[in-house]
Amino acid sequence: MKRYLFLLFALIGIVPSHVYADQALQDWKCYLQLKNGVMHIARYTVSLNENERIEQRLASMVVFAEDGVTKLKVKKQLECKLEDEPFSNLAARELEGMTPK
């Protein structure tokens, strides 16, 4: 019976919530140093697998300049936190206060 229910859900495109519960979308913010030496706060919405760290996931993502077109190269990820958690780094907290969401 379970097999038929899952097949039915798959056919109509509905997946029970517990199947992807470990891959829920989360909002993250990261304090980054760009290749040109500028410090930057970047925000991302990502889903992580159970054993995946945010730093691993963001290694493949890019940061765009204010024009929305130019890709900026990241030299180092200094700190990443969930959006509602404060940065532990004072400079990151100050920059976040000046960075529009």
Phi, psi and omega in degrees: 000315179299321180299317181291322177296315179297318178298318178298314179298319181294321181293324182264003174083015178254127179244128179304144186299331182289343180292319181249022183299327181279000181238035180291148178290139178226146177266127181237155171229142182228140176264115189238151168251123180275163181302330180277006177091352180285137175272143190214143171256122178244144179241139182223150170242115185221162170247135182249142171288166186305319185257012184264141176260153181300321181299322178295318183292319184282346179302331181265358181265163182242164175245135179254147175291173181301336179287349178078002183242314184289125178275134179254136181273135180266128177275316185206139171266114184273322181199136175233136180222157169298150187307323184271002178260143180282149173292147175276336180280125182299316180298323178295318179297319179294316179295321178299322178297333181264351185266124178292149179272000000 
